[in-house]
């Protein structure tokens, strides 16, 4: 692997472009250094896979947040790990993953890289009142683990603010936001309130995601919690709680969502009777299907079809 860094300017601040090149692939990523030793990378990829060992400075801290798409990667001695939208990965590994795949052939996210070797951070120390500490973040969230996945309402709102095209290349704005994030993660009180609920183990993430994949492929079937607990060897309580925390909705709500989504497509693109569509998405009783559909879409299936075709 070889890497080449070029310089690129825009109308606001200096934005650099990093090119990471492996044997067959190349990634171009825009990034900006907001403080000495603290850089923000903006990822926007449209390909299926990338193979390249990424190495960071020893004892550095890498924060990854996924906006859209999905990243699958191999971890030594473990199965595939899935990285999905809405999660922050706090990673203190020196050698990063060697193989990345993007099942949806796209990925949008942010990386904040913090070099812990920089001892004097005058601007950052001033903005955080001297309370920012890489070691504190690692202690608060990682412990003995090399990396963890974190999901909170604060993080979702915070990273949504960073998506603004007008503001993300503004150095003063990014400094304020990054200082805010590092203060949040450095706070022991915040960590005590967050842990352990919003920290997800790798094995649990893989199990919950496999459950979701199974639902995606079989939502029209009669899926019961008992079936899922036996199939994925997990207790009903753990499965319900972890799934809700991970995806922000219950298993039943997700099954209903997928059924409604499939029904909408058939109402738009076919002339099937409502009774047939109900059966296709897992309802033996068309009346119950219609009641559920109207509750979700505010229109009956028939009215939904008429409305869509009239406006398209």
C-alpha positions as protocol buffer text, in pm:
chain_id: "A"
residue {
  index: 1
  type: UNK
  ca { x: 0 y: 0 z: 0 }
}
residue {
  index: 2
  type: UNK
  ca { x: 113 y: 354 z: -66 }
}
residue {
  index: 3
  type: UNK
  ca { x: -55 y: 676 z: 26 }
}
residue {
  index: 4
  type: UNK
  ca { x: -43 y: 1018 z: -131 }
}
residue {
  index: 5
  type: UNK
  ca { x: -172 y: 1339 z: 19 }
}
residue {
  index: 6
  type: UNK
  ca { x: -259 y: 1634 z: -199 }
}
residue {
  index: 7
  type: UNK
  ca { x: -377 y: 1982 z: -105 }
}
residue {
  index: 8
  type: UNK
  ca { x: -704 y: 2132 z: -211 }
}
residue {
  index: 9
  type: UNK
  ca { x: -851 y: 2472 z: -121 }
}
residue {
  index: 10
  type: UNK
  ca { x: -1208 y: 2591 z: -120 }
}
residue {
  index: 11
  type: UNK
  ca { x: -1366 y: 2927 z: -51 }
}
residue {
  index: 12
  type: UNK
  ca { x: -1387 y: 2875 z: 325 }
}
residue {
  index: 13
  type: UNK
  ca { x: -1091 y: 2694 z: 479 }
}
residue {
  index: 14
  type: UNK
  ca { x: -815 y: 2461 z: 365 }
}
residue {
  index: 15
  type: UNK
  ca { x: -952 y: 2114 z: 290 }
}
residue {
  index: 16
  type: UNK
  ca { x: -705 y: 1835 z: 218 }
}
residue {
  index: 17
  type: UNK
  ca { x: -760 y: 1527 z: 7 }
}
residue {
  index: 18
  type: UNK
  ca { x: -620 y: 1194 z: 118 }
}
residue {
  index: 19
  type: UNK
  ca { x: -572 y: 916 z: -135 }
}
residue {
  index: 20
  type: UNK
  ca { x: -527 y: 563 z: 0 }
}
residue {
  index: 21
  type: UNK
  ca { x: -418 y: 327 z: -273 }
}
residue {
  index: 22
  type: UNK
  ca { x: -399 y: -52 z: -258 }
}
residue {
  index: 23
  type: UNK
  ca { x: -329 y: -299 z: -536 }
}
residue {
  index: 24
  type: UNK
  ca { x: -667 y: -266 z: -705 }
}
residue {
  index: 25
  type: UNK
  ca { x: -853 y: 9 z: -523 }
}
residue {
  index: 26
  type: UNK
  ca { x: -827 y: 376 z: -432 }
}
residue {
  index: 27
  type: UNK
  ca { x: -1016 y: 590 z: -183 }
}
residue {
  index: 28
  type: UNK
  ca { x: -1027 y: 970 z: -196 }
}
residue {
  index: 29
  type: UNK
  ca { x: -1133 y: 1135 z: 128 }
}
residue {
  index: 30
  type: UNK
  ca { x: -1160 y: 1503 z: 210 }
}
residue {
  index: 31
  type: UNK
  ca { x: -1041 y: 1600 z: 556 }
}
residue {
  index: 32
  type: UNK
  ca { x: -954 y: 1904 z: 762 }
}
residue {
  index: 33
  type: UNK
  ca { x: -735 y: 1946 z: 1070 }
}
residue {
  index: 34
  type: UNK
  ca { x: -946 y: 2127 z: 1329 }
}
residue {
  index: 35
  type: UNK
  ca { x: -687 y: 2129 z: 1608 }
}
residue {
  index: 36
  type: UNK
  ca { x: -327 y: 2016 z: 1616 }
}
residue {
  index: 37
  type: UNK
  ca { x: -344 y: 1638 z: 1608 }
}
residue {
  index: 38
  type: UNK
  ca { x: -723 y: 1631 z: 1558 }
}
residue {
  index: 39
  type: UNK
  ca { x: -857 y: 1579 z: 1204 }
}
residue {
  index: 40
  type: UNK
  ca { x: -1206 y: 1523 z: 1064 }
}
residue {
  index: 41
  type: UNK
  ca { x: -1251 y: 1300 z: 757 }
}
residue {
  index: 42
  type: UNK
  ca { x: -1565 y: 1308 z: 540 }
}
residue {
  index: 43
  type: UNK
  ca { x: -1638 y: 976 z: 367 }
}
residue {
  index: 44
  type: UNK
  ca { x: -1856 y: 935 z: 59 }
}
residue {
  index: 45
  type: UNK
  ca { x: -1796 y: 606 z: -124 }
}
residue {
  index: 46
  type: UNK
  ca { x: -1979 y: 426 z: -404 }
}
residue {
  index: 47
  type: UNK
  ca { x: -1818 y: 87 z: -447 }
}
residue {
  index: 48
  type: UNK
  ca { x: -1848 y: -265 z: -314 }
}
residue {
  index: 49
  type: UNK
  ca { x: -1521 y: -332 z: -133 }
}
residue {
  index: 50
  type: UNK
  ca { x: -1181 y: -199 z: -40 }
}
residue {
  index: 51
  type: UNK
  ca { x: -876 y: -394 z: 71 }
}
residue {
  index: 52
  type: UNK
  ca { x: -600 y: -207 z: 249 }
}
residue {
  index: 53
  type: UNK
  ca { x: -444 y: -218 z: 596 }
}
residue {
  index: 54
  type: UNK
  ca { x: -498 y: 119 z: 764 }
}
residue {
  index: 55
  type: UNK
  ca { x: -258 y: 213 z: 1041 }
}
residue {
  index: 56
  type: UNK
  ca { x: -292 y: 495 z: 1294 }
}
residue {
  index: 57
  type: UNK
  ca { x: -34 y: 638 z: 1534 }
}
residue {
  index: 58
  type: UNK
  ca { x: 17 y: 439 z: 1853 }
}
residue {
  index: 59
  type: UNK
  ca { x: -234 y: 523 z: 2129 }
}
residue {
  index: 60
  type: UNK
  ca { x: -441 y: 735 z: 1891 }
}
residue {
  index: 61
  type: UNK
  ca { x: -818 y: 740 z: 1911 }
}
residue {
  index: 62
  type: UNK
  ca { x: -1046 y: 699 z: 1612 }
}
residue {
  index: 63
  type: UNK
  ca { x: -1414 y: 793 z: 1622 }
}
residue {
  index: 64
  type: UNK
  ca { x: -1629 y: 669 z: 1330 }
}
residue {
  index: 65
  type: UNK
  ca { x: -1992 y: 762 z: 1270 }
}
residue {
  index: 66
  type: UNK
  ca { x: -2205 y: 608 z: 994 }
}
residue {
  index: 67
  type: UNK
  ca { x: -2472 y: 819 z: 820 }
}
residue {
  index: 68
  type: UNK
  ca { x: -2586 y: 578 z: 552 }
}
residue {
  index: 69
  type: UNK
  ca { x: -2486 y: 253 z: 393 }
}
residue {
  index: 70
  type: UNK
  ca { x: -2318 y: -24 z: 585 }
}
residue {
  index: 71
  type: UNK
  ca { x: -1963 y: -143 z: 641 }
}
residue {
  index: 72
  type: UNK
  ca { x: -1878 y: -509 z: 699 }
}
residue {
  index: 73
  type: UNK
  ca { x: -1526 y: -599 z: 800 }
}
residue {
  index: 74
  type: UNK
  ca { x: -1326 y: -885 z: 943 }
}
residue {
  index: 75
  type: UNK
  ca { x: -1170 y: -868 z: 1287 }
}
residue {
  index: 76
  type: UNK
  ca { x: -896 y: -1105 z: 1398 }
}
residue {
  index: 77
  type: UNK
  ca { x: -1036 y: -1410 z: 1579 }
}
residue {
  index: 78
  type: UNK
  ca { x: -1393 y: -1287 z: 1524 }
}
residue {
  index: 79
  type: UNK
  ca { x: -1664 y: -1315 z: 1263 }
}
residue {
  index: 80
  type: UNK
  ca { x: -1772 y: -1030 z: 1042 }
}
residue {
  index: 81
  type: UNK
  ca { x: -1853 y: -707 z: 1222 }
}
residue {
  index: 82
  type: UNK
  ca { x: -2130 y: -483 z: 1093 }
}
residue {
  index: 83
  type: UNK
  ca { x: -2120 y: -104 z: 1117 }
}
residue {
  index: 84
  type: UNK
  ca { x: -2455 y: 62 z: 1051 }
}
residue {
  index: 85
  type: UNK
  ca { x: -2614 y: 409 z: 1049 }
}
residue {
  index: 86
  type: UNK
  ca { x: -2660 y: 587 z: 1381 }
}
residue {
  index: 87
  type: UNK
  ca { x: -2364 y: 428 z: 1558 }
}
residue {
  index: 88
  type: UNK
  ca { x: -2038 y: 577 z: 1682 }
}
residue {
  index: 89
  type: UNK
  ca { x: -1742 y: 340 z: 1689 }
}
residue {
  index: 90
  type: UNK
  ca { x: -1476 y: 434 z: 1943 }
}
residue {
  index: 91
  type: UNK
  ca { x: -1161 y: 258 z: 1829 }
}
residue {
  index: 92
  type: UNK
  ca { x: -814 y: 260 z: 1984 }
}
residue {
  index: 93
  type: UNK
  ca { x: -649 y: -2 z: 1765 }
}
residue {
  index: 94
  type: UNK
  ca { x: -320 y: 89 z: 1599 }
}
residue {
  index: 95
  type: UNK
  ca { x: -374 y: -142 z: 1302 }
}
residue {
  index: 96
  type: UNK
  ca { x: -721 y: -104 z: 1155 }
}
residue {
  index: 97
  type: UNK
  ca { x: -915 y: -357 z: 948 }
}
residue {
  index: 98
  type: UNK
  ca { x: -766 y: -499 z: 629 }
}
residue {
  index: 99
  type: UNK
  ca { x: -1083 y: -575 z: 434 }
}
residue {
  index: 100
  type: UNK
  ca { x: -1390 y: -355 z: 407 }
}
residue {
  index: 101
  type: UNK
  ca { x: -1705 y: -437 z: 213 }
}
residue {
  index: 102
  type: UNK
  ca { x: -2006 y: -217 z: 142 }
}
residue {
  index: 103
  type: UNK
  ca { x: -2313 y: -439 z: 75 }
}
residue {
  index: 104
  type: UNK
  ca { x: -2522 y: -149 z: -55 }
}
residue {
  index: 105
  type: UNK
  ca { x: -2223 y: -30 z: -264 }
}
residue {
  index: 106
  type: UNK
  ca { x: -2229 y: 306 z: -89 }
}
residue {
  index: 107
  type: UNK
  ca { x: -2117 y: 456 z: 239 }
}
residue {
  index: 108
  type: UNK
  ca { x: -2143 y: 800 z: 397 }
}
residue {
  index: 109
  type: UNK
  ca { x: -1982 y: 879 z: 729 }
}
residue {
  index: 110
  type: UNK
  ca { x: -1734 y: 1079 z: 935 }
}
residue {
  index: 111
  type: UNK
  ca { x: -1408 y: 987 z: 1106 }
}
residue {
  index: 112
  type: UNK
  ca { x: -1246 y: 1196 z: 1379 }
}
residue {
  index: 113
  type: UNK
  ca { x: -883 y: 1099 z: 1432 }
}
residue {
  index: 114
  type: UNK
  ca { x: -707 y: 1212 z: 1750 }
}
residue {
  index: 115
  type: UNK
  ca { x: -330 y: 1175 z: 1783 }
}
residue {
  index: 116
  type: UNK
  ca { x: -259 y: 1130 z: 2154 }
}
residue {
  index: 117
  type: UNK
  ca { x: 114 y: 1201 z: 2105 }
}
residue {
  index: 118
  type: UNK
  ca { x: 39 y: 1573 z: 2076 }
}
residue {
  index: 119
  type: UNK
  ca { x: 101 y: 1701 z: 2428 }
}
residue {
  index: 120
  type: UNK
  ca { x: 20 y: 2068 z: 2381 }
}
residue {
  index: 121
  type: UNK
  ca { x: -325 y: 2146 z: 2245 }
}
residue {
  index: 122
  type: UNK
  ca { x: -357 y: 2510 z: 2340 }
}
residue {
  index: 123
  type: UNK
  ca { x: -668 y: 2590 z: 2134 }
}
residue {
  index: 124
  type: UNK
  ca { x: -845 y: 2267 z: 2227 }
}
residue {
  index: 125
  type: UNK
  ca { x: -748 y: 2296 z: 2593 }
}
residue {
  index: 126
  type: UNK
  ca { x: -883 y: 2651 z: 2598 }
}
residue {
  index: 127
  type: UNK
  ca { x: -1214 y: 2556 z: 2436 }
}
residue {
  index: 128
  type: UNK
  ca { x: -1272 y: 2258 z: 2665 }
}
residue {
  index: 129
  type: UNK
  ca { x: -1151 y: 2425 z: 2981 }
}
residue {
  index: 130
  type: UNK
  ca { x: -872 y: 2173 z: 3011 }
}
residue {
  index: 131
  type: UNK
  ca { x: -1111 y: 1882 z: 3068 }
}
residue {
  index: 132
  type: UNK
  ca { x: -1052 y: 1696 z: 2740 }
}
residue {
  index: 133
  type: UNK
  ca { x: -854 y: 1377 z: 2790 }
}
residue {
  index: 134
  type: UNK
  ca { x: -801 y: 1091 z: 2543 }
}
residue {
  index: 135
  type: UNK
  ca { x: -722 y: 853 z: 2829 }
}
residue {
  index: 136
  type: UNK
  ca { x: -1050 y: 947 z: 2998 }
}
residue {
  index: 137
  type: UNK
  ca { x: -1251 y: 864 z: 2686 }
}
residue {
  index: 138
  type: UNK
  ca { x: -1080 y: 525 z: 2657 }
}
residue {
  index: 139
  type: UNK
  ca { x: -1136 y: 458 z: 3027 }
}
residue {
  index: 140
  type: UNK
  ca { x: -1499 y: 572 z: 3015 }
}
residue {
  index: 141
  type: UNK
  ca { x: -1602 y: 359 z: 2718 }
}
residue {
  index: 142
  type: UNK
  ca { x: -1342 y: 106 z: 2606 }
}
residue {
  index: 143
  type: UNK
  ca { x: -1189 y: -24 z: 2926 }
}
residue {
  index: 144
  type: UNK
  ca { x: -990 y: -328 z: 2815 }
}
residue {
  index: 145
  type: UNK
  ca { x: -1171 y: -349 z: 2481 }
}
residue {
  index: 146
  type: UNK
  ca { x: -1003 y: -234 z: 2161 }
}
residue {
  index: 147
  type: UNK
  ca { x: -1322 y: -78 z: 2028 }
}
residue {
  index: 148
  type: UNK
  ca { x: -1689 y: -36 z: 2117 }
}
residue {
  index: 149
  type: UNK
  ca { x: -2009 y: 76 z: 1947 }
}
residue {
  index: 150
  type: UNK
  ca { x: -2210 y: 355 z: 2105 }
}
residue {
  index: 151
  type: UNK
  ca { x: -2556 y: 493 z: 2028 }
}
residue {
  index: 152
  type: UNK
  ca { x: -2726 y: 784 z: 2206 }
}
residue {
  index: 153
  type: UNK
  ca { x: -2975 y: 1055 z: 2112 }
}
residue {
  index: 154
  type: UNK
  ca { x: -2709 y: 1319 z: 2173 }
}
residue {
  index: 155
  type: UNK
  ca { x: -2473 y: 1154 z: 1923 }
}
residue {
  index: 156
  type: UNK
  ca { x: -2742 y: 1123 z: 1657 }
}
residue {
  index: 157
  type: UNK
  ca { x: -2827 y: 1492 z: 1686 }
}
residue {
  index: 158
  type: UNK
  ca { x: -2464 y: 1596 z: 1707 }
}
residue {
  index: 159
  type: UNK
  ca { x: -2354 y: 1420 z: 1389 }
}
residue {
  index: 160
  type: UNK
  ca { x: -2663 y: 1530 z: 1203 }
}
residue {
  index: 161
  type: UNK
  ca { x: -2547 y: 1890 z: 1263 }
}
residue {
  index: 162
  type: UNK
  ca { x: -2213 y: 1806 z: 1097 }
}
residue {
  index: 163
  type: UNK
  ca { x: -2385 y: 1708 z: 771 }
}
residue {
  index: 164
  type: UNK
  ca { x: -2442 y: 2070 z: 669 }
}
residue {
  index: 165
  type: UNK
  ca { x: -2249 y: 2131 z: 345 }
}
residue {
  index: 166
  type: UNK
  ca { x: -2225 y: 2502 z: 424 }
}
residue {
  index: 167
  type: UNK
  ca { x: -2081 y: 2453 z: 771 }
}
residue {
  index: 168
  type: UNK
  ca { x: -1869 y: 2139 z: 763 }
}
residue {
  index: 169
  type: UNK
  ca { x: -1584 y: 2316 z: 581 }
}
residue {
  index: 170
  type: UNK
  ca { x: -1590 y: 2607 z: 828 }
}
residue {
  index: 171
  type: UNK
  ca { x: -1301 y: 2567 z: 1068 }
}
residue {
  index: 172
  type: UNK
  ca { x: -1450 y: 2780 z: 1352 }
}
residue {
  index: 173
  type: UNK
  ca { x: -1776 y: 2580 z: 1338 }
}
residue {
  index: 174
  type: UNK
  ca { x: -1597 y: 2245 z: 1331 }
}
residue {
  index: 175
  type: UNK
  ca { x: -1378 y: 2347 z: 1624 }
}
residue {
  index: 176
  type: UNK
  ca { x: -1682 y: 2427 z: 1835 }
}
residue {
  index: 177
  type: UNK
  ca { x: -1856 y: 2101 z: 1745 }
}
residue {
  index: 178
  type: UNK
  ca { x: -1552 y: 1878 z: 1795 }
}
residue {
  index: 179
  type: UNK
  ca { x: -1478 y: 2043 z: 2130 }
}
residue {
  index: 180
  type: UNK
  ca { x: -1840 y: 1977 z: 2230 }
}
residue {
  index: 181
  type: UNK
  ca { x: -1813 y: 1608 z: 2134 }
}
residue {
  index: 182
  type: UNK
  ca { x: -1483 y: 1555 z: 2316 }
}
residue {
  index: 183
  type: UNK
  ca { x: -1621 y: 1721 z: 2628 }
}
residue {
  index: 184
  type: UNK
  ca { x: -1922 y: 1489 z: 2612 }
}
residue {
  index: 185
  type: UNK
  ca { x: -1710 y: 1176 z: 2577 }
}
residue {
  index: 186
  type: UNK
  ca { x: -1459 y: 1288 z: 2843 }
}
residue {
  index: 187
  type: UNK
  ca { x: -1730 y: 1333 z: 3106 }
}
residue {
  index: 188
  type: UNK
  ca { x: -1737 y: 1053 z: 3360 }
}
residue {
  index: 189
  type: UNK
  ca { x: -2092 y: 1151 z: 3463 }
}
residue {
  index: 190
  type: UNK
  ca { x: -2216 y: 1119 z: 3105 }
}
residue {
  index: 191
  type: UNK
  ca { x: -2047 y: 781 z: 3072 }
}
residue {
  index: 192
  type: UNK
  ca { x: -2208 y: 656 z: 3395 }
}
residue {
  index: 193
  type: UNK
  ca { x: -2553 y: 745 z: 3259 }
}
residue {
  index: 194
  type: UNK
  ca { x: -2478 y: 597 z: 2918 }
}
residue {
  index: 195
  type: UNK
  ca { x: -2321 y: 269 z: 3023 }
}
residue {
  index: 196
  type: UNK
  ca { x: -2388 y: -12 z: 2986 }
}
residue {
  index: 197
  type: UNK
  ca { x: -2716 y: 32 z: 2798 }
}
residue {
  index: 198
  type: UNK
  ca { x: -2581 y: 210 z: 2492 }
}
residue {
  index: 199
  type: UNK
  ca { x: -2266 y: -2 z: 2455 }
}
residue {
  index: 200
  type: UNK
  ca { x: -2319 y: -303 z: 2230 }
}
residue {
  index: 201
  type: UNK
  ca { x: -2097 y: -611 z: 2233 }
}
residue {
  index: 202
  type: UNK
  ca { x: -1971 y: -743 z: 1900 }
}
residue {
  index: 203
  type: UNK
  ca { x: -2142 y: -1080 z: 1949 }
}
residue {
  index: 204
  type: UNK
  ca { x: -2474 y: -913 z: 2031 }
}
residue {
  index: 205
  type: UNK
  ca { x: -2448 y: -675 z: 1733 }
}
residue {
  index: 206
  type: UNK
  ca { x: -2391 y: -969 z: 1499 }
}
residue {
  index: 207
  type: UNK
  ca { x: -2681 y: -1164 z: 1649 }
}
residue {
  index: 208
  type: UNK
  ca { x: -2927 y: -874 z: 1636 }
}
residue {
  index: 209
  type: UNK
  ca { x: -2829 y: -793 z: 1280 }
}
residue {
  index: 210
  type: UNK
  ca { x: -2878 y: -1156 z: 1175 }
}
residue {
  index: 211
  type: UNK
  ca { x: -3227 y: -1138 z: 1325 }
}
residue {
  index: 212
  type: UNK
  ca { x: -3298 y: -829 z: 1116 }
}
residue {
  index: 213
  type: UNK
  ca { x: -3169 y: -999 z: 802 }
}
residue {
  index: 214
  type: UNK
  ca { x: -3395 y: -1296 z: 871 }
}
residue {
  index: 215
  type: UNK
  ca { x: -3696 y: -1064 z: 909 }
}
residue {
  index: 216
  type: UNK
  ca { x: -3609 y: -884 z: 585 }
}
residue {
  index: 217
  type: UNK
  ca { x: -3616 y: -1215 z: 399 }
}
residue {
  index: 218
  type: UNK
  ca { x: -3917 y: -1369 z: 578 }
}
residue {
  index: 219
  type: UNK
  ca { x: -4145 y: -1088 z: 696 }
}
residue {
  index: 220
  type: UNK
  ca { x: -4443 y: -1238 z: 510 }
}
residue {
  index: 221
  type: UNK
  ca { x: -4420 y: -1551 z: 724 }
}
residue {
  index: 222
  type: UNK
  ca { x: -4563 y: -1596 z: 1073 }
}
residue {
  index: 223
  type: UNK
  ca { x: -4254 y: -1488 z: 1267 }
}
residue {
  index: 224
  type: UNK
  ca { x: -4289 y: -1533 z: 1643 }
}
residue {
  index: 225
  type: UNK
  ca { x: -4053 y: -1426 z: 1919 }
}
residue {
  index: 226
  type: UNK
  ca { x: -4029 y: -1788 z: 2025 }
}
residue {
  index: 227
  type: UNK
  ca { x: -3912 y: -1886 z: 1677 }
}
residue {
  index: 228
  type: UNK
  ca { x: -3644 y: -1617 z: 1681 }
}
residue {
  index: 229
  type: UNK
  ca { x: -3516 y: -1700 z: 2029 }
}
residue {
  index: 230
  type: UNK
  ca { x: -3469 y: -2066 z: 1935 }
}
residue {
  index: 231
  type: UNK
  ca { x: -3319 y: -1991 z: 1597 }
}
residue {
  index: 232
  type: UNK
  ca { x: -3066 y: -1736 z: 1725 }
}
residue {
  index: 233
  type: UNK
  ca { x: -3010 y: -1882 z: 2073 }
}
residue {
  index: 234
  type: UNK
  ca { x: -3099 y: -1571 z: 2268 }
}
residue {
  index: 235
  type: UNK
  ca { x: -3345 y: -1507 z: 2551 }
}
residue {
  index: 236
  type: UNK
  ca { x: -3670 y: -1330 z: 2464 }
}
residue {
  index: 237
  type: UNK
  ca { x: -3600 y: -1046 z: 2709 }
}
residue {
  index: 238
  type: UNK
  ca { x: -3247 y: -984 z: 2581 }
}
residue {
  index: 239
  type: UNK
  ca { x: -3360 y: -1005 z: 2221 }
}
residue {
  index: 240
  type: UNK
  ca { x: -3647 y: -757 z: 2263 }
}
residue {
  index: 241
  type: UNK
  ca { x: -3441 y: -509 z: 2465 }
}
residue {
  index: 242
  type: UNK
  ca { x: -3126 y: -526 z: 2254 }
}
residue {
  index: 243
  type: UNK
  ca { x: -3317 y: -506 z: 1925 }
}
residue {
  index: 244
  type: UNK
  ca { x: -3512 y: -201 z: 2041 }
}
residue {
  index: 245
  type: UNK
  ca { x: -3196 y: -30 z: 2169 }
}
residue {
  index: 246
  type: UNK
  ca { x: -3002 y: -117 z: 1853 }
}
residue {
  index: 247
  type: UNK
  ca { x: -3261 y: -21 z: 1590 }
}
residue {
  index: 248
  type: UNK
  ca { x: -3488 y: 214 z: 1783 }
}
residue {
  index: 249
  type: UNK
  ca { x: -3804 y: 6 z: 1733 }
}
residue {
  index: 250
  type: UNK
  ca { x: -3947 y: -326 z: 1846 }
}
residue {
  index: 251
  type: UNK
  ca { x: -3927 y: -645 z: 1641 }
}
residue {
  index: 252
  type: UNK
  ca { x: -4304 y: -640 z: 1586 }
}
residue {
  index: 253
  type: UNK
  ca { x: -4290 y: -278 z: 1470 }
}
residue {
  index: 254
  type: UNK
  ca { x: -4014 y: -363 z: 1220 }
}
residue {
  index: 255
  type: UNK
  ca { x: -4206 y: -660 z: 1080 }
}
residue {
  index: 256
  type: UNK
  ca { x: -4510 y: -434 z: 1034 }
}
residue {
  index: 257
  type: UNK
  ca { x: -4292 y: -169 z: 869 }
}
residue {
  index: 258
  type: UNK
  ca { x: -4153 y: -418 z: 616 }
}
residue {
  index: 259
  type: UNK
  ca { x: -4500 y: -551 z: 539 }
}
residue {
  index: 260
  type: UNK
  ca { x: -4637 y: -203 z: 478 }
}
residue {
  index: 261
  type: UNK
  ca { x: -4337 y: -116 z: 262 }
}
residue {
  index: 262
  type: UNK
  ca { x: -4388 y: -426 z: 45 }
}
residue {
  index: 263
  type: UNK
  ca { x: -4763 y: -363 z: 25 }
}
residue {
  index: 264
  type: UNK
  ca { x: -4706 y: -5 z: -91 }
}
residue {
  index: 265
  type: UNK
  ca { x: -4485 y: -126 z: -374 }
}
residue {
  index: 266
  type: UNK
  ca { x: -4747 y: -375 z: -490 }
}
residue {
  index: 267
  type: UNK
  ca { x: -5025 y: -116 z: -468 }
}
residue {
  index: 268
  type: UNK
  ca { x: -4817 y: 118 z: -681 }
}
residue {
  index: 269
  type: UNK
  ca { x: -4686 y: -127 z: -939 }
}
residue {
  index: 270
  type: UNK
  ca { x: -4950 y: -401 z: -976 }
}
residue {
  index: 271
  type: UNK
  ca { x: -5325 y: -439 z: -1019 }
}
residue {
  index: 272
  type: UNK
  ca { x: -5349 y: -714 z: -758 }
}
residue {
  index: 273
  type: UNK
  ca { x: -5662 y: -719 z: -547 }
}
residue {
  index: 274
  type: UNK
  ca { x: -5610 y: -592 z: -192 }
}
residue {
  index: 275
  type: UNK
  ca { x: -5689 y: -940 z: -61 }
}
residue {
  index: 276
  type: UNK
  ca { x: -5401 y: -1087 z: -262 }
}
residue {
  index: 277
  type: UNK
  ca { x: -5159 y: -815 z: -147 }
}
residue {
  index: 278
  type: UNK
  ca { x: -5264 y: -879 z: 212 }
}
residue {
  index: 279
  type: UNK
  ca { x: -5182 y: -1247 z: 169 }
}
residue {
  index: 280
  type: UNK
  ca { x: -4851 y: -1171 z: -6 }
}
residue {
  index: 281
  type: UNK
  ca { x: -4726 y: -968 z: 292 }
}
residue {
  index: 282
  type: UNK
  ca { x: -4840 y: -1212 z: 560 }
}
residue {
  index: 283
  type: UNK
  ca { x: -5204 y: -1132 z: 642 }
}
residue {
  index: 284
  type: UNK
  ca { x: -5468 y: -1404 z: 601 }
}
residue {
  index: 285
  type: UNK
  ca { x: -5743 y: -1158 z: 692 }
}
residue {
  index: 286
  type: UNK
  ca { x: -5772 y: -871 z: 438 }
}
residue {
  index: 287
  type: UNK
  ca { x: -5982 y: -663 z: 679 }
}
residue {
  index: 288
  type: UNK
  ca { x: -5713 y: -673 z: 948 }
}
residue {
  index: 289
  type: UNK
  ca { x: -5455 y: -583 z: 684 }
}
residue {
  index: 290
  type: UNK
  ca { x: -5661 y: -283 z: 572 }
}
residue {
  index: 291
  type: UNK
  ca { x: -5704 y: -159 z: 929 }
}
residue {
  index: 292
  type: UNK
  ca { x: -5330 y: -191 z: 994 }
}
residue {
  index: 293
  type: UNK
  ca { x: -5244 y: -23 z: 664 }
}
residue {
  index: 294
  type: UNK
  ca { x: -5473 y: 273 z: 726 }
}
residue {
  index: 295
  type: UNK
  ca { x: -5331 y: 318 z: 1075 }
}
residue {
  index: 296
  type: UNK
  ca { x: -4980 y: 337 z: 932 }
}
residue {
  index: 297
  type: UNK
  ca { x: -5043 y: 533 z: 608 }
}
residue {
  index: 298
  type: UNK
  ca { x: -5360 y: 731 z: 700 }
}
residue {
  index: 299
  type: UNK
  ca { x: -5526 y: 591 z: 387 }
}
residue {
  index: 300
  type: UNK
  ca { x: -5695 y: 262 z: 302 }
}
residue {
  index: 301
  type: UNK
  ca { x: -5502 y: 43 z: 56 }
}
residue {
  index: 302
  type: UNK
  ca { x: -5748 y: 131 z: -221 }
}
residue {
  index: 303
  type: UNK
  ca { x: -5726 y: 504 z: -151 }
}
residue {
  index: 304
  type: UNK
  ca { x: -5348 y: 483 z: -134 }
}
residue {
  index: 305
  type: UNK
  ca { x: -5337 y: 326 z: -480 }
}
residue {
  index: 306
  type: UNK
  ca { x: -5574 y: 589 z: -623 }
}
residue {
  index: 307
  type: UNK
  ca { x: -5379 y: 876 z: -466 }
}
residue {
  index: 308
  type: UNK
  ca { x: -5044 y: 748 z: -593 }
}
residue {
  index: 309
  type: UNK
  ca { x: -5163 y: 689 z: -948 }
}
residue {
  index: 310
  type: UNK
  ca { x: -5344 y: 1020 z: -966 }
}
residue {
  index: 311
  type: UNK
  ca { x: -5028 y: 1209 z: -863 }
}
residue {
  index: 312
  type: UNK
  ca { x: -4786 y: 1006 z: -1075 }
}
